[in-house]
Amino acid sequence: MSELTHLDEEGRPRMVDVGDKEPTARRAIAEAWVRMGRETRQRLFDGSLPKGDALSVVRIAAIQGAKRTPDLVPLCHPIALDAIDVAIEPTEDGVRIEVTTAVTAKTGVEMEAMTGAAVGAIALYDMVKGVDRAAEIGPVRLLAKSGGKSGEWRRE
């Protein structure tokens, strides 16, 4: 089970000991897609949804989600994030939310980026559900990460 770092020798979950690791600059980028009707997407970007300025709510939710990751994902280390950036762009069939997280720490920020993207997408669904119950979320995925022992990785 050596490649499964969150399991001990007996297969029980554990939080990885990062105490001896050197802090390095780390960065991760994740995205979440929300599909919705064209009229809903138009109303989102022109600010005419019944719940108000959904784009601001989505940005704040994504930031808060990234910051609260260790409260939601049981084996994540709490880390003091240096930066969180949220980009929201229209797509042909909805919206793409991209979250970038950065830190100098002993452990990575991939889970924070992915949680931020997912929470942003859920908040977006909440903001549009009154006019488009058929809106749907997915995929949520890591796009890139850098730093640490494993170095650079980028989705093809």
Buried (B, 14 or more C-beta within 10 A) or exposed (E): EEEEEEBEEEEEEEEBEBEEEEBBEBBBBBBBBBBBBEEBBEBBBEEEBEEEEBBEBBBBBBBBBBBBBBEEEEEBBEBEBBEBBBEBEEEEEBBBBBBBBBBEBBBBBBBBBBBBBBBBBBBBBBBBBEBBEEBBBEEBEBBBBBBBEEEEEEEE
